[in-house]
């Protein structure tokens, strides 16, 4: 991915079936790890601060495991690049 580097790890957590997540990854050429959480992914998302339970939900987490920023809804690449820079998490 464009954002891949030794300073940044991107992962995805899918809240669908494994087969649907695989199809999604193939269709959109996802080249980062996608984990299958199934229906319990909603609970995990809420534990990570997504009280509304909406998707997609994106977190910027630093190397110490602290959530630096969260986004609910579609996240555009220009916004992501800017927020990574602000958080000191540039790839």
N, C-alpha and C positions, 0 to 999 in steps of 0.2 A: 504494500500500500504506500501511497504518497507520504503518509505520516510515519511510516516505520523507521525506527532507528534503535540504537542501543539505549537511548534515554526514554523511550516511550513504548509501552506495550498496549495494544488494542485487543480487547476481547469482546465477544458478544454472548449474551445469555438469551436463549430462545425460550419463549413460553408457548411453543407449539409442539407438535409431534416431531420426532427425529426425522422422519421422511420429509415432512414439509420444510424443516429447517435445512436439510440437505438440498432440496430443490431451490430454496431461496438463495442459498450460498452459491449454487451453480449458476443460477440466473443472473445474479448481481456480481459474480466473480469475486466473492469474499475470500480474501487470502489471509485472514487472521482467525484465531481459534474461536469457534462457536460452541458454546456449551448448551446442553439441552436441560432446561429446568422444568419443562412441562407446565402443568397448571400451577404448581407450587412456585413458579417464577414470579407470580403476582405478589405472593407473600414476601419473597426475597426482595423484590423491588420496593415494597413498603418499608421493610426493615432498613433499606438503604436510603430512606428519605422520601420516597415517592408516595406520599399519603393519598394522592388522588388515584393512584393505580393506573394512570394513563400510559400509553406507549406511543412512540418509543421514549425511553428514558435513558439519558446519557449522564455519566459521572466522569469527572476528571479527578483521579486519585493520585496523590504523589507517592514517591518511593517509600515513605514512612507509613503509607496506608491511610492518610488523611484525605477526606473528600474536600477538594479545593473548589469545585463548582459543579452544579447539577443543571440539567436542561430537561424540560418536559416538552415533548413534541418534536417535530422534525428539526434537525440541526443542520444548517448550511455550512459548507466547508469554510467559507470566509469567516464566519462567526467562530467556528472551531479553532481555526488558525490563530485568530486574535485572542481568544480566551486561553489557549495554550501558552501564548507569549506572556499574557498578563499573569498567569499562574506560575510562570517560570518552568513550564513543562515542554518547551519547544523540542521538536524531534531533532 
